[in-house]
Amino acid sequence: MYRVVNKQALAKRLCIYFLPLLLIGVLVGAPFLLLFLGTTSLLVWHYHQLYRLSDWLLNQRSFNPPEGEGAWEQVFEGIYHLQHRNRKKRNELADLIRRFRDGAEAVPDAVIVLQNDLSIVWCNQLALKVLGLQWPTDHGQRLDNLIREPKFAKYMHRGEFEEPLELDNGHAIEQVLEFRVMPYASTQLMVVVRDVTRLKQLEQMRKDFVANVSHELRTPLTVVTGYLEMMDGDMMPPPAMWNKAQNTMLEQCKRMDSLVNQLLSLSRIEGARRQDSDKVVNVPQLLGYIQTEAQSINQDKGHELIFNIDTTLDIKGAEDELRSAFSNLVFNAIHYTKPGGKIEVTWQRKNNHACFSVNDNGDGIAPEHINRLTERFYRVDKARSRTTGGSGLGLAITKHVLTRHDSQLNISSVVGKGSCFSFEFSIDKIVPQA
């Protein structure tokens, strides 16, 4: 147990040390000489203990203090206990910092701690990846010197952080980063960087969706409204003109009806439960129906249609949804391939997968359009789509159907040579043969 040194104990020890020396000095007739020698020896002893203390504190070959004598025993023990408490607090602080850093590493955003002068104190691993920082090389560097963007420098120097800053990332293609700055601890700033590219894309898709639906519905409604305004209850137009108007209005109404049905179909597919996709589907029979419809549609086009179907290959899924996926690809190939072209439809087993593909020798698709083909209402050639009656929803429906069946649409195309749309189902979707 640590003992505290008090004044009474020190005074008592000095009396016990000097009183015998004084008495002996009086007896021999030299009291001052003995007191001087005693004081000198006491100073030498104390300096020796100070040397041991400084040697232990500076070199500290062992955490345990040296053996002390007299009052120095309490001094050594006191310093030892003080160091023990400091080491314990230091370990607790290090553990707290480690847990803070582990928590910051677990955050799905880039986190950077700055001084008020924008010098970097610390950052997590995601900040190194997203912003291209280097650690510990960039420690102490100003963040506005590492992110060479005038918009960012102006935002940081203005000091108004109520609204976040959105910035295009120069280290990645088409990536939008959101910077949020939060002052704390009076002298530091925390910068949280979030990738909002997907949110921006979804927002843009929503805007495009609303604009396209409005445009698609406005054209037929304008046609129907125009003809209706020409008609008067007392005086009908001539039969020839009426027949033309009636056919045009019927055609535009069918177009609107088809658009609404496809939107409802897409909404139904997105909201349906996955449990509905576990029934056995006779794909060869389904493709037989599609082949019959394709031959009827192909009468005006005159394409060479080739169907290579494995009649024993069935899968588990939702029949209505799969019919939409298969037929959309086949009918698109017929509509968008020049007359007299060649279209080959394949349904075969390859490497324990059920593979479906539609190949054509049409005009092909430019690379910049391929990644956006499955967006709603996206068209490579809008004028051509008007002629063919396309709504821009077919591939979006196909994409959602395949996602629900654990598959994805693969598109490869060469301009001037043709395109290939394909997808495959894993072995667990294939129905074993009896």
C-alpha positions in Angstrom: 0.0 0.0 0.0 1.4 3.4 -0.9 2.4 5.5 2.1 2.2 9.3 2.0 5.2 11.3 3.3 4.3 13.9 5.9 6.1 16.8 7.6 6.0 15.2 11.0 7.7 12.1 9.8 10.5 14.0 8.0 11.1 16.3 11.1 11.3 13.2 13.3 13.8 11.5 11.0 16.0 14.6 10.9 16.0 14.9 14.7 16.9 11.2 15.0 19.8 11.8 12.6 21.3 15.1 13.8 20.7 14.8 17.6 23.2 12.0 18.2 25.8 13.8 16.1 25.2 17.0 18.2 25.6 15.1 21.5 28.8 13.3 20.4 30.2 16.6 19.1 29.6 18.3 22.4 31.3 15.5 24.2 34.4 15.6 22.0 34.4 19.4 21.8 33.7 19.7 18.1 29.9 19.9 17.6 30.0 22.0 14.4 32.5 19.7 12.7 30.3 16.6 13.3 27.2 18.5 12.1 29.0 19.6 8.9 30.2 16.0 8.2 26.7 14.7 8.9 25.1 17.3 6.6 27.6 16.5 3.9 27.1 12.8 4.1 23.3 13.4 4.0 23.6 15.6 0.9 25.8 12.9 -0.8 23.2 10.3 0.0 20.3 12.4 -1.3 22.2 13.2 -4.6 22.8 9.5 -5.0 19.1 8.8 -4.7 18.4 11.6 -7.2 20.8 10.0 -9.7 19.1 6.7 -9.3 15.7 8.4 -9.8 16.8 10.3 -13.0 18.5 7.2 -14.4 15.3 5.2 -13.9 13.1 7.9 -15.4 15.4 8.6 -18.4 16.5 5.0 -19.3 13.7 3.0 -17.6 15.0 -0.4 -18.4 12.2 -1.7 -16.1 8.8 -0.3 -15.3 9.4 -1.2 -11.6 11.2 1.5 -9.6 14.6 0.9 -7.9 14.6 0.0 -4.2 14.5 3.2 -2.2 15.5 3.9 1.4 13.9 6.3 3.9 11.9 9.0 2.4 13.0 8.1 -1.1 11.0 4.8 -0.8 7.8 6.8 -0.7 9.0 9.1 -3.6 9.8 6.1 -5.8 6.5 4.4 -5.0 4.6 7.7 -5.6 6.2 8.2 -9.0 5.6 4.5 -9.8 1.8 4.8 -9.0 1.6 8.1 -10.9 3.1 6.4 -14.0 0.8 3.5 -13.6 -2.2 5.7 -13.5 -1.0 7.7 -16.5 -0.3 4.5 -18.5 -3.7 3.2 -17.7 -5.3 6.5 -18.8 -3.1 6.5 -21.9 -4.2 3.0 -22.8 -7.9 3.9 -22.3 -7.4 7.0 -24.5 -5.7 4.9 -27.2 -8.5 2.3 -27.0 -11.1 5.1 -27.3 -9.2 6.6 -30.4 -9.0 3.1 -31.9 -12.7 2.5 -31.4 -13.4 5.9 -32.9 -11.3 5.1 -36.0 -12.8 1.7 -36.3 -16.3 3.3 -36.3 -15.2 5.9 -38.8 -13.8 3.1 -41.0 -17.2 1.3 -40.8 -19.0 4.4 -42.1 -20.0 3.9 -45.8 -18.8 7.5 -46.5 -15.3 9.1 -46.8 -14.5 10.9 -43.5 -11.7 13.6 -43.2 -10.8 15.5 -40.0 -9.3 19.0 -40.7 -7.9 21.8 -38.7 -9.4 25.2 -39.2 -6.6 26.0 -41.7 -7.9 23.0 -43.7 -4.8 20.9 -42.9 -5.5 17.2 -42.7 -5.5 15.6 -39.3 -6.9 12.1 -40.2 -8.9 10.3 -42.8 -10.4 6.9 -43.2 -9.5 4.4 -46.0 -12.5 5.2 -48.1 -11.3 8.8 -48.3 -8.0 7.5 -49.8 -10.0 5.6 -52.4 -12.6 8.2 -53.3 -10.4 11.4 -53.2 -7.1 9.9 -54.2 -5.4 10.9 -50.9 -2.2 9.2 -49.7 -1.7 8.4 -46.0 0.4 9.4 -44.1 2.1 11.4 -46.9 -0.8 13.9 -47.0 -0.9 14.3 -43.2 -0.7 18.1 -42.5 -1.4 19.0 -46.1 -4.2 21.5 -46.9 -7.2 19.7 -48.5 -7.9 22.6 -50.9 -4.3 22.1 -52.2 -5.0 18.4 -52.9 -8.5 18.9 -54.4 -7.7 21.3 -57.3 -11.2 22.6 -57.9 -12.0 26.3 -57.6 -15.6 25.6 -56.6 -14.4 23.5 -53.7 -11.8 26.1 -52.5 -14.5 28.8 -52.7 -16.9 26.7 -50.7 -14.4 25.9 -47.9 -13.1 29.5 -47.6 -16.6 31.0 -47.5 -17.2 28.9 -44.3 -21.0 28.6 -44.9 -21.7 24.9 -44.5 -25.5 24.8 -44.1 -25.9 23.4 -47.7 -23.7 20.5 -49.0 -21.4 20.9 -52.0 -21.8 18.6 -55.1 -18.7 18.1 -57.1 -17.7 15.9 -60.1 -14.9 13.6 -59.1 -11.9 13.9 -61.3 -10.6 10.5 -60.2 -13.6 8.6 -61.6 -15.8 8.7 -64.7 -19.2 10.3 -64.2 -19.1 10.3 -60.4 -20.7 13.0 -58.4 -19.6 13.5 -54.8 -21.5 15.3 -52.0 -19.3 17.2 -49.5 -20.8 17.9 -46.0 -18.7 20.0 -43.6 -19.4 20.0 -39.8 -17.3 22.2 -37.4 -16.6 20.6 -34.0 -14.2 21.0 -31.1 -13.9 24.8 -31.9 -10.7 24.3 -34.0 -11.5 21.3 -36.2 -13.8 20.4 -39.1 -15.2 17.0 -40.2 -15.7 16.5 -43.9 -18.1 13.7 -44.9 -17.9 12.8 -48.6 -20.7 10.7 -50.1 -21.1 9.2 -53.6 -24.4 10.4 -54.9 -23.9 9.3 -58.5 -26.7 6.7 -58.3 -29.1 9.2 -56.7 -28.4 11.8 -59.4 -28.9 9.1 -62.1 -32.3 8.1 -60.5 -33.4 11.7 -60.3 -32.5 12.2 -64.0 -34.3 9.0 -64.9 -37.4 10.2 -63.0 -37.3 13.5 -64.9 -36.8 11.8 -68.2 -39.6 9.4 -67.4 -42.1 12.1 -66.6 -41.1 14.1 -69.7 -41.3 11.1 -72.0 -44.6 9.9 -70.7 -46.0 13.4 -71.1 -44.7 13.5 -74.6 -45.9 10.1 -75.5 -49.4 10.8 -74.4 -49.6 14.3 -75.7 -49.1 13.3 -79.4 -52.1 10.9 -79.6 -54.3 13.2 -77.5 -53.4 16.1 -79.8 -54.4 14.1 -82.8 -57.7 12.9 -81.3 -58.6 16.3 -79.9 -57.9 18.0 -83.3 -60.2 15.7 -85.2 -62.9 16.0 -82.5 -62.7 19.8 -82.8 -63.3 19.6 -86.5 -66.5 17.7 -86.0 -69.8 19.4 -85.4 -72.9 17.7 -84.1 -75.1 19.2 -86.9 -72.6 18.7 -89.8 -70.4 15.6 -90.1 -67.4 15.6 -92.4 -67.5 13.8 -95.7 -67.3 9.9 -95.5 -63.8 9.8 -97.0 -62.5 12.3 -94.5 -64.4 10.6 -91.7 -62.9 7.2 -92.5 -59.4 8.7 -92.4 -60.0 10.5 -89.2 -61.6 7.5 -87.6 -58.7 5.2 -88.5 -56.1 7.8 -87.3 -57.9 8.2 -84.0 -58.3 4.4 -83.5 -54.5 4.0 -84.2 -53.6 6.7 -81.7 -55.9 5.3 -79.1 -54.4 1.9 -79.5 -51.0 3.4 -79.1 -52.0 5.1 -75.8 -53.6 1.8 -74.6 -50.5 -0.1 -75.4 -48.3 2.4 -73.6 -50.6 2.3 -70.5 -50.6 -1.5 -70.5 -46.8 -1.7 -70.7 -46.5 0.8 -67.8 -48.9 -1.4 -65.8 -47.0 -4.5 -66.7 -43.7 -2.9 -65.6 -45.3 -1.8 -62.4 -46.7 -5.2 -61.7 -43.4 -6.9 -62.4 -41.5 -4.6 -60.1 -44.0 -5.1 -57.3 -44.6 -8.9 -57.6 -43.2 -11.3 -55.1 -40.4 -13.6 -56.0 -42.4 -16.7 -54.9 -44.4 -16.3 -58.1 -41.3 -17.3 -60.1 -41.0 -21.0 -59.0 -43.4 -22.7 -61.5 -42.2 -25.0 -64.2 -42.3 -23.2 -67.6 -42.3 -25.1 -70.9 -40.0 -22.7 -72.7 -39.9 -24.7 -76.1 -43.7 -24.5 -76.3 -43.6 -20.8 -75.3 -41.0 -20.0 -78.0 -43.2 -21.9 -80.5 -46.0 -19.4 -79.8 -43.6 -16.5 -80.2 -42.3 -18.0 -83.4 -45.8 -18.1 -84.8 -46.4 -14.4 -83.8 -43.0 -13.4 -85.2 -43.7 -15.0 -88.6 -47.0 -13.0 -88.7 -45.2 -9.7 -87.9 -42.4 -10.6 -90.3 -44.6 -10.7 -93.4 -43.9 -7.1 -94.4 -40.2 -7.3 -93.4 -39.3 -10.5 -95.2 -36.5 -11.4 -92.7 -35.0 -14.9 -92.6 -36.1 -16.2 -89.2 -34.1 -19.1 -87.7 -35.1 -20.7 -84.4 -32.7 -23.2 -82.8 -34.7 -24.5 -79.8 -33.7 -27.3 -77.4 -37.1 -29.0 -77.0 -36.1 -30.7 -73.7 -34.9 -27.5 -71.9 -37.4 -26.2 -69.3 -36.9 -23.8 -66.5 -38.6 -22.6 -63.3 -40.1 -19.1 -63.4 -43.1 -17.0 -64.1 -44.5 -17.9 -67.5 -46.1 -14.5 -68.3 -43.0 -12.6 -67.4 -40.7 -14.9 -69.3 -43.0 -14.6 -72.4 -42.5 -10.8 -72.2 -38.8 -11.1 -71.9 -38.4 -13.5 -74.9 -40.9 -11.8 -77.1 -39.6 -8.3 -76.6 -36.1 -9.3 -77.8 -37.5 -11.2 -80.8 -39.9 -8.6 -81.9 -37.4 -5.8 -81.4 -35.0 -7.6 -83.8 -37.8 -7.8 -86.4 -38.8 -4.2 -86.0 -35.3 -2.6 -86.0 -33.6 -4.8 -88.6 -33.7 -3.6 -92.2 -36.0 -5.6 -94.6 -34.5 -8.8 -95.9 -32.2 -9.3 -92.9 -31.3 -12.4 -90.9 -32.5 -13.1 -87.3 -31.4 -16.1 -85.4 -33.1 -17.1 -82.1 -31.3 -19.7 -79.9 -32.4 -21.6 -76.8 -29.8 -24.1 -75.8 -27.9 -25.6 -72.8 -24.3 -24.4 -72.5 -21.9 -25.1 -69.6 -24.8 -26.2 -67.4 -26.7 -22.9 -68.1 -29.9 -22.3 -70.1 -28.9 -19.7 -72.7 -31.2 -17.6 -74.8 -29.9 -15.2 -77.5 -31.2 -13.2 -80.4 -28.7 -12.3 -83.2 -29.4 -10.0 -86.1 -27.4 -8.4 -88.9 -29.0 -5.0 -88.6 -27.5 -1.5 -88.3 -26.0 -2.2 -84.9 -25.9 0.1 -81.9 -23.2 2.7 -81.0 -21.3 1.9 -77.7 -22.5 5.1 -76.0 -26.1 3.9 -76.2 -25.7 0.4 -75.0 -25.6 1.1 -71.2 -28.8 3.1 -71.4 -30.9 0.8 -73.6 -32.8 -0.6 -70.5 -33.8 2.8 -69.2 -37.5 3.5 -69.6 -38.4 5.4 -72.8 -34.8 5.6 -73.9 -34.4 5.3 -77.7 -31.4 5.3 -80.0 -33.4 6.8 -82.8 -36.6 8.4 -81.7 -37.9 9.1 -85.2 -37.5 5.4 -86.1 -39.2 4.3 -83.0 -42.2 6.4 -83.9 -42.4 4.6 -87.2 -42.2 1.2 -85.7 -44.6 2.0 -82.9 -42.1 1.4 -80.1 -42.7 2.9 -76.6 -39.2 2.5 -75.2 -40.4 0.2 -72.4 -39.7 -3.3 -73.8 -36.1 -3.6 -72.7 -36.9 -2.0 -69.3 -39.5 -4.8 -68.8 -37.0 -7.4 -69.9 -34.4 -6.2 -67.5 -36.8 -6.4 -64.5 -38.0 -9.8 -65.5 -34.5 -11.2 -65.7 -33.5 -9.5 -62.4 -36.4 -11.4 -60.7 -35.2 -14.6 -62.3 -31.6 -14.1 -61.1 -30.3 -13.2 -64.5 -29.2 -10.2 -66.5 -29.4 -8.9 -70.1 -26.1 -8.9 -72.0 -25.9 -6.6 -75.1 -23.1 -6.7 -77.7 -23.3 -4.8 -80.9 -21.1 -3.6 -83.8 -22.2 -0.7 -85.9 -23.0 -1.8 -89.4 -22.8 -5.5 -88.6 -25.6 -6.3 -86.1 -26.4 -6.9 -82.5 -26.8 -9.8 -80.0 -29.1 -9.7 -77.0 -28.7 -12.6 -74.7 -29.2 -13.9 -71.1 -28.8 -17.2 -69.3 -30.3 -19.0 -66.3 -28.2 -20.9 -63.7 -28.4 -24.7 -63.3 -30.7 -24.3 -60.2 -33.4 -22.8 -62.5 -33.2 -25.7 -65.0 -35.9 -28.4 -64.6 -34.2 -31.9 -64.6 -35.3 -34.2 -67.3 -37.6 -37.1 -66.3 
